[in-house]
């Protein structure tokens, strides 16, 4: 969060934090700015947060002493200091300038200052000049200025960080050292002068050594000009000479024969041209270290750490570990500060508890609007550190009234409010009163919750009600010193006396008056509240309608009447008279909507609109189901089928029972009857959504129960509880005297003529590759290492497996390949492992059912089920309604029941029912296998209802996520290495994607939700994934696969160079060792080092530093090139486009949270947000596509519609019946 003005109400950074962020700063990066921005806020506890976006390395800053004005031990007031540095990795130039203004009350921040033991710098954008975008940037040498001012009033030190990009871009460096070009330069020089014919081709090292020599010459008082025909110049620079010399301010002589260095009267560090040339020399020396050669030059700059920390007065502060700049540990502390809690407080990880608490206090003072967020960070850090002192500091601040985000979220939860909604104060106070009335014993807790909400919202009205508020009419009478028999006119008099004597209590007095007016249904008091006048005789209804020009018998909704009133007010009619008329009409119609409008000035959201969808009320943690039903309602053919269910519903004949197959299995009579009951309830809901006068409708509890509890779970629960209510119904023959028992039903479902089918892609692969007579699995929860085996049913590697459950019965199987996804079952990307993995179905485990753990690769769970109304139903279903069930199961259950309830339109070759559901939502994939080195091929076509995509590895776009599904892999087929990949043989009109959000952490044994961002555009193209005879497309696929293999290898190598045991990059680690050795030699401990071998050790370290840095740079360049090629590989393949239709959203953790959905209206051209009972227009599409709020709301289910079939959707279907 960058500041937007110079107001002091912005967060700041302590000096150590600012220096840390400086080392991550890349001024050319667009978006997140490590220097001035703060991490995204993430409310809630124990959130797993991605690291802040940052540069691809930590700057290794070296000191340019001759360009610096160093501070010495202590900076002095009235003096300007400068520490000039260059990064020895990327060559960016960074000047850190500090100015201490002269003032009478100057007090330096630092260890001796108890109020400000460290500088606390706030960013001042109005005094800064950020690096312009590339298209308007000064091409010569762009500069980035950032200004910070210490927030301590007695200090006000001004810090300016000036960053300049390297004089030589990476592209220019590549051109200078290109081996082909060096050969060409040598050849041309030999043509120019035959005496040079035996000269060898110059090395890359020579290029930069020559730049260093020419520029060093220019720094001398009597520098020499250089002939354009100079032998060395022509052989090393060739046609690049002009580029190099002009960067150093050289000019051609009048006869164009010589490059003439600049001549200045003052030629030292105060001259900008001198500084530019000196910086070019520095860059040349840095580049020389990347190209090892048998030369005498050794680059040994002085590190800038000491001077930077001295300048910012943070060389010594209260830290939790020894902090010696020359010690290797000085680099270790950097990496543990990337947690956003430290960054949010402007602190670093080695702060002592007391200093961390001080950082919180300063941050809260400077940015009071976000104080709850900062306390949340401090709370989490206290827990993470296990620090009693810090927990005491938190308790002390809470006792003084500080509140955290978790406190606020809990307060909203206690009042059953959504913290993300923009409620009016009256709504919150009304909720509070309702709960007080229902649960008076909880008044203290509810009042505390209300107070927290009031503090968070800075609402004086809410705080006043929470502190000594009036919650019922009896308290209202008592507050105004009135009684139930007091006349309305005298009530008004008492009110006026109260606010005259106590002006500060006007809010509470008005609230008391409102409660009395509502309790009495008093038009006089109501009119006084809204107009401040007393109308002796309220209008009769006939006169009121006439005043608004509305026929009394007109069939108009409350909403329409309010709109007429608004039009009359806009036309200039007397507002008080119109308001009196509207109030009388409201009383005549007993309209809460009109009363609410008169009270709030807003049209009551409870009134429906003919051109707007209705919301669905939450009947007890049914937010996910509401989103799903809203989505299905907008699919026009599906909605029509449900509304006309009588025409589509299945017959109940014996013939139907013998042959009806859904999901690869036969259905029982009980399942069909249950499904028909579900669709009947769904039809009722859809009808209500079309005809209701209200803005929201309430789904039936039976509908929610049937949607959220599958028949198999209901059946299993019936067995556990011994309930007879849930037993299977009589047989189709109608023999009620001998109804089938539970076992009879099970035998019917499990009949032997049903072939064993697998649930998903992992299972389908086993069916194709191995013996089909294998155990069933749920591939979403399996995590198996390649060499894991199972002996006598006991795994040798138990830590890598979740708890077991019994194998899934045949009756529980759904259609083959319900979802296609990333398979983590003994499969690796091609080329990423030394040997292919072997598919061994005997080691596959099913998902656990007995433990309350969450499936790690499925979306967050649906909240606990709503309770049934009847006591006997509560007893029957209490277990199921409390069970955590994943979203995919709910979709599967709803779709299964719709298919089970309707007649097939046709039957496929396997006896499977084909109906409207399959035609809308199901596609087909083709699994292709080919033995390596052989022409032997196998393939299999299977159905899918949605594609499963993964974000476990971090943020990615939808194409890279899909690539993981369809890319080639190596498997072991009957002892043979076999390539395997998926393609799509048939695309559905409605294409659904499930995003794997919940992951499993083996180290902790717990599930967690990945909040990684999934980037998706409004339109995607599926051409690249189609099964096609197009040889060019296949060739492009195979080329992309090979690139990804190479990218994977490069990323592993980069990780090896970056992730050392010291948690720093390899060049920095070696540099740290070298500096430590040099430090020891110059200290009293020099006897620890063998002086005879030291030069050889230092030389080896220098060579290692150069080699590692050079390799890291090469890896980065290759990665960038391959990634760019991969991203554009399928440009132009746009025949199969899909437009985004729905985005299901979850906010919360792996175990709880809230769901809503965004649905696009193709007819109107905008998005709506469906959040339970509220349906609102999305004003900014970034709300849908960029979920980067605090505790990010993350998409977990996406729906796209084929661009030539968007007509299957219809967002609004209303026919209000008055």
C-alpha positions, -999 to 999 in steps of 0.1 A, spaced: 0 0 0 19 30 -12 10 63 3 -10 86 -19 -3 119 -2 20 135 23 -4 131 52 12 116 83 -17 90 84 3 65 64 23 34 77 60 36 78 91 14 80 118 12 105 154 17 93 163 -20 92 131 -28 73 137 -1 48 173 -14 42 160 -49 38 133 -38 13 160 -17 -5 179 -50 -12 148 -64 -29 140 -32 -49 138 -32 -87 126 2 -99 118 -12 -134 93 -37 -121 57 -27 -126 31 -33 -99 43 -42 -64 70 -19 -52 92 -35 -25 105 -2 -14 73 18 -7 45 -8 -7 33 -30 21 21 -67 18 -16 -74 11 -35 -75 43 -47 -110 53 -72 -111 82 -78 -141 103 -55 -164 122 -28 -188 109 -32 -177 73 -7 -192 49 5 -162 28 26 -162 -2 59 -142 0 57 -106 -12 65 -101 -49 101 -92 -51 131 -90 -73 148 -122 -84 178 -116 -62 189 -98 -31 211 -68 -40 248 -73 -30 256 -36 -26 292 -25 -28 305 9 -17 316 36 -42 337 55 -16 349 83 -39 312 92 -47 301 90 -11 300 114 18 301 90 47 285 97 80 313 85 103 301 71 137 272 95 142 254 117 116 252 154 126 223 178 123 224 202 94 247 179 73 239 160 41 254 125 38 254 101 9 263 64 7 268 56 -30 265 19 -40 263 -5 -69 248 -40 -69 276 -65 -79 249 -88 -94 226 -66 -115 247 -34 -116 219 -11 -105 232 21 -89 217 31 -56 225 63 -36 211 66 -1 211 102 9 203 115 44 197 151 54 192 162 90 176 196 90 189 221 115 164 227 143 165 238 179 148 207 192 167 181 172 169 147 189 186 119 169 168 86 167 188 56 178 196 33 207 199 62 231 164 76 223 139 57 244 109 71 224 125 64 190 152 37 192 151 35 154 142 59 126 106 53 114 104 64 78 72 73 60 71 75 22 63 110 8 51 105 -28 47 143 -35 84 147 -29 93 117 -50 99 111 -87 93 74 -96 110 59 -126 87 66 -156 72 38 -177 95 25 -205 76 43 -232 82 78 -217 115 71 -199 147 90 -206 166 66 -228 200 79 -218 200 70 -181 166 70 -163 166 78 -125 142 69 -97 138 92 -67 120 81 -35 117 104 -5 111 93 31 109 114 63 113 101 98 80 103 117 96 114 149 87 150 153 121 159 170 141 142 142 124 146 108 154 132 90 149 133 53 160 102 34 162 101 -4 169 69 -23 181 75 -58 182 45 -81 197 45 -115 194 16 -139 227 1 -153 244 20 -181 246 -12 -201 213 -31 -204 214 -69 -205 206 -68 -242 235 -44 -248 259 -67 -228 247 -97 -249 255 -78 -281 289 -68 -268 301 -103 -259 283 -123 -286 310 -147 -299 298 -144 -336 300 -107 -334 335 -108 -318 347 -130 -346 332 -105 -372 349 -75 -355 382 -93 -356 377 -102 -393 368 -66 -402 399 -53 -383 421 -77 -403 406 -65 -435 413 -29 -425 449 -37 -416 466 -68 -429 493 -65 -402 466 -76 -377 458 -108 -395 474 -130 -368 456 -113 -339 433 -137 -320 396 -131 -315 390 -110 -284 373 -126 -254 343 -112 -236 366 -104 -207 386 -81 -231 355 -61 -240 349 -50 -204 386 -46 -196 389 -23 -226 358 -3 -215 374 0 -180 408 11 -195 393 38 -218 369 52 -191 396 52 -164 418 72 -188 389 97 -191 388 102 -154 424 116 -154 430 153 -155 450 150 -188 431 123 -206 439 112 -241 416 110 -272 412 76 -289 415 70 -326 384 54 -342 409 31 -360 426 20 -328 435 -16 -331 421 -26 -297 390 -5 -302 381 -20 -335 387 -56 -324 367 -53 -292 339 -28 -300 336 -26 -337 303 -8 -346 294 -7 -309 321 19 -301 297 48 -305 272 33 -281 300 29 -255 317 62 -258 285 83 -259 275 67 -226 307 82 -212 301 116 -227 328 112 -254 324 132 -286 338 127 -321 364 152 -332 355 176 -360 371 153 -386 354 122 -371 388 106 -365 390 106 -327 368 99 -297 374 129 -274 368 126 -237 349 154 -219 368 184 -207 355 201 -175 368 228 -152 357 207 -121 365 171 -126 356 152 -95 326 135 -78 306 168 -78 305 167 -116 276 145 -129 297 135 -160 326 124 -139 301 103 -118 287 87 -149 321 77 -162 331 64 -128 299 43 -127 307 28 -161 341 18 -148 324 1 -118 300 -17 -142 329 -29 -163 347 -43 -133 316 -61 -122 311 -76 -157 347 -87 -158 341 -110 -129 314 -128 -148 339 -138 -176 368 -156 -159 401 -154 -177 438 -158 -167 441 -122 -157 457 -104 -128 425 -83 -121 406 -94 -90 374 -75 -82 374 -69 -44 350 -41 -36 341 -30 -1 306 -40 10 283 -11 18 264 -28 47 284 -10 75 280 24 61 243 20 52 235 8 87 256 36 102 239 62 81 204 50 92 214 47 128 206 10 130 240 -6 133 231 -16 168 196 -21 181 178 -46 204 180 -78 184 175 -114 193 209 -125 180 245 -113 175 245 -90 145 281 -86 132 281 -72 97 312 -92 87 297 -124 101 279 -149 79 249 -147 101 244 -112 89 230 -126 57 209 -153 74 185 -129 91 173 -115 58 152 -144 47 131 -148 77 117 -113 73 96 -120 43 66 -130 64 41 -102 58 35 -97 95 70 -83 100 66 -63 68 33 -48 78 47 -35 111 77 -21 93 99 -45 113 124 -73 107 126 -107 121 155 -102 146 137 -75 166 135 -82 203 100 -84 216 101 -50 232 112 -34 199 85 -53 180 59 -39 203 73 -4 198 71 -9 160 34 -18 165 28 13 186 44 36 161 26 20 132 -8 22 149 -2 58 158 8 68 122 -20 47 105 -49 45 130 -74 34 103 -56 0 100 -47 -4 137 -67 -37 140 -46 -52 112 -14 -43 129 -25 -58 162 -35 -90 143 1 -91 130 15 -86 165 -8 -114 179 3 -138 152 40 -130 158 36 -135 196 21 -169 189 47 -178 163 76 -168 185 60 -185 215 69 -154 235 52 -147 268 66 -112 269 51 -104 236 18 -120 245 18 -98 277 24 -68 255 -6 -78 234 -27 -82 265 -17 -48 278 -27 -31 246 -60 -50 244 -67 -38 280 -63 -2 267 -89 -8 240 -68 -20 210 -86 -46 189 -74 -70 162 -89 -80 129 -98 -114 144 -117 -96 172 -136 -76 146 -144 -107 125 -155 -125 156 -177 -96 165 -194 -96 131 -198 -134 134 -215 -130 169 -241 -107 153 -244 -129 122 -231 -102 99 -208 -104 70 -177 -82 75 -174 -76 38 -209 -61 35 -214 -24 36 -241 -22 62 -258 9 74 -254 16 111 -292 11 116 -289 -24 102 -261 -34 126 -279 -18 156 -311 -36 146 -294 -69 144 -279 -63 179 -314 -55 193 -329 -86 178 -303 -108 193 -306 -91 227 -343 -98 226 -338 -134 217 -309 -140 241 -308 -115 269 -282 -135 289 -257 -128 261 -262 -91 263 -227 -84 277 -209 -104 250 -231 -89 222 -226 -54 235 -189 -59 235 -191 -72 199 -212 -42 189 -186 -19 205 -158 -35 185 -177 -30 153 -184 6 162 -147 12 169 -137 -5 136 -163 16 117 -156 48 137 -193 50 142 -203 72 171 -239 60 169 -229 23 172 -204 30 200 -230 50 219 -256 22 216 -230 -4 227 -219 16 257 -253 25 272 -277 18 244 -314 14 244 -324 -20 231 -362 -21 237 -392 1 242 -392 -2 280 -357 12 281 -368 40 257 -396 51 280 -373 50 310 -347 71 291 -372 98 282 -388 97 317 -421 87 300 -445 58 302 -469 38 279 -497 62 288 -477 94 280 -493 114 251 -474 115 218 -472 153 220 -457 151 255 -433 124 243 -420 150 217 -416 176 245 -396 152 267 -374 143 237 -367 180 230 -359 186 267 -335 157 267 -314 169 238 -315 205 251 -300 194 284 -277 168 269 -268 177 233 -243 148 231 -271 123 237 -291 132 206 -284 100 188 -296 79 218 -326 101 223 -337 98 187 -333 60 190 -356 60 220 -381 81 201 -380 58 171 -386 27 193 -416 43 209 -430 54 175 -427 19 161 -442 3 191 -472 27 191 -473 27 153 -476 65 157 -478 85 125 -473 117 146 -441 105 161 -429 91 128 -435 123 110 -417 143 137 -386 120 135 -384 125 97 -394 161 94 -391 177 128 -427 188 126 -459 176 143 -488 169 120 -519 170 142 -541 149 119 -525 123 97 -538 121 61 -564 96 52 -554 71 27 -575 84 -2 -561 119 2 -526 105 3 -529 85 -29 -544 115 -46 -515 137 -35 -491 113 -53 -515 110 -83 -518 73 -77 -552 55 -82 -559 38 -49 -569 6 -66 -539 5 -88 -520 -29 -88 -487 -14 -78 -459 -28 -57 -444 -8 -28 -413 -3 -49 -434 13 -77 -451 37 -52 -417 48 -38 -405 54 -73 -436 76 -81 -428 95 -48 -392 101 -59 -404 114 -93 -427 139 -77 -400 151 -54 -376 155 -83 -403 175 -101 -401 200 -73 -433 193 -53 -433 201 -16 -413 173 0 -429 175 35 -464 171 20 -453 142 -2 -435 125 27 -467 128 48 -487 112 19 -462 84 15 -462 77 52 -500 75 52 -499 51 22 -473 30 40 -496 27 71 -526 19 49 -507 -9 32 -490 -19 64 -458 -17 43 -425 -23 60 -408 -14 28 -422 21 27 -415 26 65 -379 15 59 -376 39 30 -389 68 51 -364 59 78 -333 54 56 -340 72 24 -332 40 5 -356 16 -13 -360 -15 9 -339 -43 -4 -367 -67 5 -388 -56 -25 -381 -75 -57 -376 -59 -91 -389 -72 -124 -356 -68 -141 -334 -81 -114 -326 -117 -100 -337 -126 -65 -313 -137 -38 -314 -169 -18 -316 -166 19 -290 -186 39 -309 -211 60 -279 -223 80 -245 -224 64 -260 -229 29 -240 -202 12 -223 -226 -12 -256 -243 -22 -271 -209 -28 -243 -201 -52 -247 -234 -70 -285 -231 -74 -281 -195 -87 -257 -208 -113 -280 -236 -124 -309 -212 -126 -291 -192 -153 -286 -222 -175 -317 -218 -197 -322 -254 -209 -316 -269 -175 -340 -244 -158 -367 -251 -184 -363 -289 -178 -367 -284 -141 -397 -261 -145 -414 -286 -169 -404 -316 -148 -438 -333 -153 -429 -337 -190 -393 -349 -183 -397 -370 -152 -388 -407 -152 -414 -435 -152 -414 -459 -124 -419 -492 -143 -400 -524 -138 -385 -519 -173 -370 -486 -162 -355 -501 -130 -339 -529 -150 -321 -506 -175 -317 -472 -160 -279 -465 -156 -264 -432 -144 -228 -429 -136 -220 -464 -149 -244 -482 -125 -280 -492 -121 -302 -471 -98 -326 -484 -71 -363 -474 -69 -355 -456 -37 -328 -434 -54 -351 -425 -83 -380 -415 -59 -356 -395 -38 -342 -378 -69 -377 -369 -81 -385 -354 -48 -354 -333 -50 -362 -320 -85 -398 -312 -74 -384 -291 -46 -360 -275 -70 -389 -267 -94 -407 -250 -65 -377 -229 -58 -372 -219 -94 -408 -209 -97 -405 -187 -66 -373 -171 -80 -394 -161 -111 -426 -149 -94 -417 -136 -60 -424 -100 -51 -395 -100 -27 -358 -94 -35 -349 -128 -20 -366 -162 -14 -359 -189 11 -351 -224 -1 -369 -252 16 -350 -272 42 -359 -304 24 -343 -291 -8 -311 -282 11 -311 -316 28 -315 -336 -4 -289 -315 -21 -263 -316 6 -268 -352 18 -264 -380 -8 -286 -411 -8 -256 -432 1 -248 -410 32 -285 -410 41 -286 -448 38 -254 -453 58 -267 -429 85 -299 -449 87 -279 -480 94 -258 -463 121 -288 -449 139 -311 -478 133 -337 -454 119 -366 -469 100 -377 -436 85 -349 -437 61 -352 -473 50 -356 -480 13 -392 -477 0 -412 -507 -12 -403 -524 -44 -416 -514 -77 -441 -543 -76 -457 -526 -47 -455 -555 -23 -458 -534 9 -462 -565 31 -426 -576 24 -407 -544 18 -370 -549 9 -346 -548 39 -315 -527 40 -295 -557 29 -319 -563 0 -314 -528 -12 -276 -531 -9 -276 -564 -28 -297 -547 -55 -272 -519 -58 -242 -541 -57 -255 -567 -82 -227 -586 -99 -236 -576 -134 -225 -541 -127 -188 -537 -139 -165 -520 -114 -158 -484 -124 -134 -458 -111 -144 -424 -99 -119 -402 -117 -90 -398 -139 -65 -416 -117 -89 -445 -115 -95 -445 -152 -58 -447 -158 -56 -478 -136 -85 -493 -155 -67 -487 -188 -31 -495 -178 -35 -522 -152 -59 -550 -143 -94 -534 -140 -101 -555 -109 -84 -530 -86 -93 -510 -55 -112 -478 -59 -96 -445 -49 -102 -409 -45 -73 -394 -64 -77 -360 -48 -62 -371 -14 -35 -395 -26 1 -385 -20 25 -413 -28 63 -413 -32 77 -433 -60 92 -461 -40 63 -466 -15 51 -502 -13 24 -518 7 30 -552 24 0 -571 38 -21 -540 37 4 -519 57 23 -491 41 60 -488 47 58 -451 44 29 -442 67 38 -405 70 30 -399 34 -6 -412 37 -37 -398 53 -59 -421 73 -76 -450 54 -112 -456 48 -130 -486 35 -130 -491 -3 -159 -473 -20 -187 -497 -29 -199 -501 -65 -231 -483 -56 -212 -452 -47 -194 -448 -81 -201 -418 -103 -196 -416 -140 -161 -426 -151 -137 -396 -153 -160 -372 -135 -132 -347 -133 -99 -346 -151 -70 -332 -130 -35 -331 -120 -26 -366 -110 -2 -370 -81 -2 -408 -83 32 -421 -92 36 -397 -121 62 -371 -128 66 -347 -157 86 -361 -186 122 -356 -181 121 -344 -146 130 -377 -130 158 -401 -136 135 -431 -141 97 -433 -149 74 -442 -121 55 -475 -120 18 -475 -116 9 -499 -88 -28 -498 -80 -22 -518 -48 -7 -487 -31 -36 -464 -38 -56 -453 -8 -91 -440 -4 -100 -407 11 -106 -408 49 -141 -406 63 -136 -412 100 -113 -383 107 -125 -347 105 -96 -338 82 -101 -320 50 -93 -334 16 -61 -316 6 -67 -313 -31 -103 -303 -31 -120 -270 -27 -128 -257 8 -156 -277 25 -193 -268 25 -202 -255 59 -222 -278 83 -256 -287 71 -288 -268 82 -308 -285 108 -342 -300 100 -373 -285 116 -388 -316 131 -372 -332 161 -374 -367 146 -357 -355 114 -330 -338 135 -323 -371 152 -323 -389 119 -299 -366 102 -278 -349 129 -247 -367 119 -250 -359 82 -259 -322 87 -228 -317 108 -204 -335 85 -179 -315 65 -185 -323 28 -165 -310 -1 -179 -289 -29 -173 -314 -56 -195 -339 -38 -224 -314 -36 -222 -307 -73 -220 -344 -80 -250 -351 -58 -272 -324 -74 -263 -335 -109 -268 -371 -101 -302 -366 -87 -314 -345 -117 -302 -372 -140 -318 -399 -119 -351 -381 -119 -354 -375 -157 -360 -398 -186 -330 -404 -209 -330 -388 -244 -309 -417 -256 -287 -445 -244 -251 -448 -254 -232 -480 -263 -224 -487 -227 -260 -484 -216 -253 -450 -200 -282 -425 -199 -277 -395 -222 -299 -365 -211 -299 -327 -209 -273 -327 -181 -248 -347 -201 -254 -327 -233 -248 -294 -214 -220 -302 -190 -202 -333 -201 -173 -336 -226 -150 -364 -235 -112 -368 -230 -89 -392 -248 -61 -408 -229 -32 -418 -252 -4 -442 -243 26 -451 -265 54 -474 -254 87 -456 -258 106 -469 -289 76 -488 -302 46 -483 -324 24 -499 -297 -4 -475 -288 -35 -475 -266 -62 -450 -261 -94 -446 -242 -123 -421 -244 -140 -411 -211 -166 -386 -199 -158 -356 -178 -180 -330 -161 -153 -306 -151 -115 -302 -153 -95 -302 -121 -67 -276 -121 -41 -269 -94 -26 -239 -78 -5 -257 -52 28 -246 -67 19 -209 -65 2 -183 -86 -3 -191 -123 -26 -184 -152 -53 -208 -163 -34 -220 -193 -3 -231 -173 -27 -248 -148 -44 -266 -177 -11 -276 -192 -4 -296 -160 -35 -316 -168 -28 -323 -205 10 -324 -206 29 -356 -214 42 -378 -186 62 -411 -184 45 -441 -168 55 -477 -165 31 -499 -184 37 -536 -179 74 -531 -173 78 -507 -203 84 -469 -203 53 -454 -218 44 -418 -227 9 -407 -215 -10 -376 -222 -46 -364 -223 -65 -345 -250 -101 -335 -254 -121 -354 -280 -154 -335 -274 -160 -302 -258 -193 -294 -239 -213 -262 -243 -207 -254 -207 -171 -260 -196 -165 -262 -158 -132 -260 -139 -126 -269 -103 -96 -252 -87 -77 -273 -61 -74 -250 -32 -70 -272 -1 -36 -288 1 -21 -312 27 11 -303 46 29 -335 54 52 -317 78 23 -306 100 -2 -332 91 -28 -305 85 -47 -293 56 -44 -257 45 -59 -235 18 -38 -222 -10 -46 -186 -17 -24 -184 -48 -39 -163 -75 -53 -180 -106 -53 -156 -135 -80 -161 -160 -91 -139 -189 -127 -132 -200 -122 -156 -229 -101 -187 -233 -93 -209 -262 -92 -247 -259 -77 -255 -294 -43 -265 -279 -59 -293 -259 -81 -309 -286 -75 -344 -299 -67 -335 -335 -52 -350 -366 -35 -317 -373 2 -327 -374 13 -290 -370 -7 -287 -338 8 -320 -324 43 -308 -333 37 -276 -314 25 -296 -284 56 -318 -284 78 -287 -288 61 -271 -258 65 -303 -238 103 -303 -245 105 -266 -235 88 -273 -202 112 -302 -195 141 -278 -201 124 -251 -179 120 -276 -151 157 -286 -153 167 -249 -153 145 -241 -123 160 -270 -103 194 -257 -111 184 -221 -101 170 -234 -69 203 -252 -62 221 -219 -67 197 -198 -46 186 -222 -18 218 -228 0 220 -240 36 225 -203 46 192 -193 30 210 -170 6 221 -172 -30 254 -191 -37 274 -160 -48 264 -142 -16 272 -172 5 307 -174 -10 311 -136 -7 301 -138 30 328 -165 35 354 -143 18 345 -112 38 346 -132 70 380 -145 62 392 -110 54 377 -97 86 394 -124 107 428 -116 91 423 -79 101 412 -87 137 428 -101 168 417 -136 157 440 -137 127 458 -167 141 427 -188 133 436 -186 96 467 -200 79 483 -170 63 502 -191 38 471 -206 22 449 -176 25 457 -161 -9 449 -194 -26 417 -197 -6 406 -161 -15 414 -167 -51 393 -199 -51 364 -180 -35 367 -152 -60 365 -177 -89 336 -195 -72 317 -162 -68 323 -153 -105 313 -187 -117 281 -190 -96 270 -154 -104 276 -160 -141 258 -193 -141 228 -178 -123 226 -150 -148 228 -175 -177 200 -196 -161 178 -166 -157 183 -156 -194 175 -190 -206 145 -193 -184 131 -160 -196 136 -169 -233 119 -203 -229 90 -189 -209 84 -163 -235 84 -189 -263 60 -212 -243 36 -183 -237 32 -175 -274 34 -211 -287 -3 -214 -295 -10 -178 -306 -35 -179 -335 -53 -211 -324 -86 -194 -317 -113 -217 -332 -127 -230 -300 -134 -200 -277 -152 -200 -244 -164 -169 -225 -165 -167 -188 -199 -171 -172 -196 -178 -135 -169 -175 -108 -175 -193 -75 -156 -175 -47 -145 -187 -12 -132 -165 15 -118 -183 46 -95 -212 55 -94 -249 48 -120 -255 75 -144 -226 74 -154 -196 53 -180 -181 32 -191 -186 -5 -206 -164 -31 -207 -163 -69 -203 -138 -97 -224 -144 -128 -220 -126 -161 -252 -113 -178 -245 -117 -216 -277 -98 -225 -269 -68 -203 -231 -69 -205 -222 -67 -168 -215 -89 -138 -237 -95 -107 -226 -107 -73 -249 -132 -57 -242 -133 -20 -270 -153 -3 -300 -129 -1 -283 -100 -18 -278 -96 -56 -258 -65 -66 -242 -51 -97 -204 -53 -100 -192 -18 -108 -156 -27 -114 -147 -60 -132 -114 -61 -113 -135 -73 -83 -141 -106 -103 -107 -111 -119 -83 -97 -93 -91 -113 -59 -63 -96 -39 -81 -83 -9 -72 -90 27 -76 -128 33 -79 -131 -4 -113 -142 -17 -103 -170 -41 -120 -185 -71 -125 -223 -67 -150 -231 -95 -151 -214 -129 -177 -218 -156 -171 -209 -193 -197 -211 -221 -188 -218 -257 -188 -184 -275 -212 -196 -301 -237 -209 -275 -240 -181 -249 -277 -183 -256 -279 -213 -232 -276 -188 -204 -302 -163 -193 -293 -144 -161 -327 -128 -155 -361 -146 -156 -388 -128 -137 -425 -127 -139 -436 -111 -106 -471 -120 -95 -486 -92 -74 
